């Protein structure tokens, strides 16, 4: 049996795979070595993953995670997993996981649009080109965190119609002060901002909301995807934002002459095929 993990900043999806099929799926908190230590990861694994595995014979672990961007950060995750498993452990970034899930062994352009966003040209074996996402402060265009940031910025600066601002405060139960507190003083502001973005999909038929989302996707495509050879390859997407906002995303892509291929919420099915 093998264990495949797809970890974003918000949650980690673990899948026990036997004979090419997922036999057990477990969800834990997001594991990002940029924000948490080996000790914290190990505690999360021991408290919320191991009890669900019931001593299943795990022979290998393939972990794909946000923040697993270099050998030093990958080792943070590897060391934490090694405390609980006697198995071969391979740690890669979530972008390679997305590329393997979307493209298999064929070249193509692969993108992540979830809490964060990222993109690459994949040559069928490795990531051959990558425009740095730069995180939700400097980049991450089109991500849940970026959409949430644009939303609260427009709400607090009264750029949206009054009825939408009132609806946002009523549905979220937040005050302006609490929003600022969560963004500037509490941990994981990207998760907080992403948690607000579903307001946009619920109100996507409002012209101002549709335009906000469209502009965000246009920025993602022009500042990232169009720097690859997009004219000769389909652009494939993974992530909750890409999946739930696919109609607006397709419109933005069509307007830019970009051909979208697969759009899926999770890479797990593709990763199971890849590692079969």
C-alpha positions in Angstrom: 0.0 0.0 0.0 1.1 3.6 -0.7 0.0 6.8 0.9 -0.5 9.9 -1.3 -0.9 13.3 0.3 -2.1 16.5 -1.4 -1.5 19.4 1.0 -2.5 23.0 0.6 -2.3 25.8 3.1 -5.8 25.0 4.4 -6.1 21.2 4.4 -4.3 18.0 3.6 -6.0 15.1 1.7 -4.4 11.7 2.5 -5.3 8.7 0.4 -4.3 5.1 1.1 -3.9 3.4 -2.3 -3.9 -0.3 -3.0 -3.9 -1.9 -6.5 -4.6 1.5 -8.1 -7.6 2.4 -6.0 -8.1 4.6 -3.0 -9.2 2.4 -0.1 -9.2 5.1 2.6 -9.2 8.9 2.6 -8.4 11.1 5.6 -8.3 14.9 5.9 -6.1 16.9 8.3 -5.0 20.5 8.5 -2.8 22.0 5.9 0.9 21.2 6.2 3.1 24.0 4.9 6.7 24.0 6.1 7.0 27.7 5.6 4.6 28.3 8.4 4.9 25.3 10.8 7.8 23.3 12.2 8.8 19.6 12.1 7.4 19.2 15.6 4.0 20.7 14.7 3.7 18.6 11.6 4.6 15.5 13.6 2.0 16.3 16.2 -0.7 16.8 13.5 0.2 13.4 11.9 0.2 11.5 15.2 -3.0 13.0 16.5 -5.1 13.2 13.3 -3.7 10.8 10.7 -2.2 7.8 12.4 -5.4 6.9 14.4 -7.3 6.5 11.1 -4.7 4.3 9.5 -5.2 1.3 11.9 -1.7 0.0 11.3 -2.1 -0.4 7.6 1.1 -1.5 5.9 2.3 1.7 4.3 5.3 0.9 2.0 5.8 4.4 0.5 4.5 7.9 1.0 4.3 10.5 -1.8 3.7 13.9 -0.3 2.9 16.9 -2.5 2.6 20.2 -0.5 2.4 23.9 -0.7 5.6 25.4 0.7 7.7 22.3 -0.3 9.8 24.6 -2.5 13.4 23.5 -1.7 15.3 20.6 -0.1 15.5 22.4 3.3 11.7 22.8 3.5 11.1 19.3 2.1 13.2 17.8 4.9 11.0 19.5 7.5 8.1 17.4 6.2 10.2 14.3 5.6 11.6 14.3 9.1 8.1 14.7 10.6 6.7 11.8 8.6 9.7 9.6 9.4 8.9 9.8 13.1 5.6 7.9 12.4 6.3 5.7 9.4 8.9 3.2 8.4 8.4 3.7 4.7 10.1 5.3 1.6 9.2 9.0 1.7 9.2 11.3 -1.3 8.3 15.0 -0.7 7.6 17.3 -3.6 5.9 20.6 -4.1 2.2 20.8 -4.8 2.8 22.2 -8.3 4.6 19.0 -9.4 1.7 17.0 -8.0 -0.7 19.2 -10.0 1.3 18.7 -13.2 1.6 14.9 -12.7 -2.2 14.7 -12.0 -3.2 16.8 -14.9 -0.7 15.9 -17.6 0.6 12.5 -16.6 3.7 11.9 -18.7 2.7 14.4 -21.4 4.0 18.0 -21.7 1.5 20.8 -20.8 0.7 23.8 -18.7 -0.6 23.1 -15.2 -2.0 25.6 -12.8 -3.2 25.6 -9.2 -6.0 27.9 -8.1 -7.0 27.2 -4.5 -6.2 29.1 -1.4 -3.0 30.1 -3.3 -2.2 30.0 -7.0 0.7 28.8 -9.0 1.5 27.7 -12.6 4.2 25.9 -14.6 5.2 24.4 -17.9 5.7 20.7 -17.4 7.8 18.8 -19.9 6.3 15.4 -19.1 8.8 14.6 -16.4 9.7 17.7 -14.5 8.7 21.4 -14.1 10.7 23.1 -16.9 9.5 26.7 -16.3 7.7 28.4 -13.4 6.7 32.0 -12.9 7.0 32.5 -9.1 3.6 32.9 -7.5 5.1 35.3 -4.9 2.4 34.7 -2.2 -0.9 36.5 -1.6 0.8 39.8 -0.8 2.9 40.2 -3.9 1.1 37.7 -6.2 -1.2 34.7 -6.0 -3.5 36.3 -8.6 -6.8 34.6 -8.9 -6.4 32.6 -5.7 -8.9 32.3 -2.9 -6.7 34.5 -0.7 -6.3 37.1 -3.4 -10.1 37.1 -4.1 -10.8 37.5 -0.4 -8.3 40.4 -0.2 -9.9 42.2 -3.2 -13.3 41.6 -1.7 -12.6 43.0 1.8 -10.6 45.9 0.2 -13.6 46.9 -1.9 -16.0 46.4 1.0 -14.0 48.5 3.5 -13.3 51.2 0.9 -17.0 51.3 -0.2 -16.2 50.4 -3.8 -19.1 47.9 -3.9 -22.8 48.9 -3.9 -24.2 49.5 -0.4 -26.5 46.5 -0.5 -23.5 44.2 -1.2 -21.4 45.7 1.6 -24.3 45.3 4.0 -24.9 41.7 2.8 -21.2 40.9 3.3 -21.1 42.1 6.9 -24.4 40.4 7.7 -23.4 37.0 6.3 -19.8 37.0 7.6 -20.7 38.4 11.1 -17.4 40.4 11.0 -16.7 44.0 11.8 -14.1 46.1 10.0 -11.9 45.9 13.1 -12.1 42.1 13.2 -11.1 41.9 9.5 -8.0 44.1 10.1 -7.2 42.1 13.2 -7.3 38.8 11.3 -5.2 40.1 8.4 -2.5 42.0 10.2 -2.2 40.4 13.7 -3.4 36.8 13.6 -1.6 33.8 12.0 -2.5 32.5 8.6 -4.1 35.6 7.1 -4.2 33.8 3.7 -6.5 31.2 5.1 -8.7 33.8 6.6 -9.0 35.8 3.4 -9.7 32.7 1.4 -12.5 31.7 3.8 -14.3 34.9 2.7 -14.1 34.3 -1.0 -17.2 32.0 -1.2 -19.3 35.2 -0.8 -18.2 36.0 -4.3 -19.5 32.8 -5.9 -22.8 33.2 -4.0 -23.2 36.6 -5.6 -21.5 36.1 -8.9 -24.5 37.3 -10.8 -24.0 40.8 -9.3 -22.2 42.8 -12.1 -19.7 44.3 -9.7 -18.8 40.9 -8.2 -18.5 39.2 -11.6 -16.2 42.0 -12.8 -14.0 41.7 -9.6 -13.6 37.9 -10.2 -13.1 38.3 -14.0 -10.3 40.9 -13.4 -8.6 38.6 -10.9 -8.6 35.7 -13.4 -7.4 38.0 -16.2 -4.5 39.1 -14.0 -3.6 35.4 -13.2 -3.7 34.5 -16.9 -1.8 37.5 -18.2 0.8 37.6 -15.4 1.5 33.9 -15.3 0.0 31.6 -18.0 0.7 33.9 -21.0 4.4 33.8 -20.2 4.5 30.1 -21.2 3.9 28.7 -24.7 0.2 28.8 -24.2 -0.6 28.9 -27.9 0.7 25.4 -28.4 -0.6 23.7 -25.2 -3.8 23.5 -23.3 -3.9 25.1 -19.9 -5.1 22.7 -17.2 -6.3 23.8 -13.8 -6.6 22.2 -10.3 -8.2 23.7 -7.2 -11.5 24.8 -5.7 -11.4 28.3 -7.1 -10.8 27.0 -10.7 -13.5 24.4 -10.2 -16.3 26.6 -8.7 -15.6 29.7 -10.8 -15.0 27.8 -14.0 -17.5 29.8 -16.1 -15.9 33.1 -15.3 -12.4 31.5 -15.7 -13.4 30.2 -19.2 -14.7 33.6 -20.2 -11.4 35.3 -19.1 -9.4 32.6 -21.0 -11.5 32.8 -24.1 -11.1 36.6 -24.2 -7.3 36.2 -24.1 -7.2 33.4 -26.7 -6.1 30.7 -24.1 -7.4 27.1 -24.5 -8.4 25.6 -21.2 -8.1 21.8 -20.9 -9.0 19.9 -17.7 -10.5 21.7 -14.8 -10.7 19.6 -11.6 -11.1 20.3 -7.9 -8.6 17.8 -6.6 -5.4 16.2 -8.0 -5.9 13.0 -6.1 -7.5 10.9 -8.9 -4.8 11.9 -11.3 -2.0 11.2 -8.8 -3.4 7.7 -8.1 -3.3 7.1 -11.9 0.3 8.5 -12.0 1.6 6.3 -9.2 -0.3 3.2 -10.2 
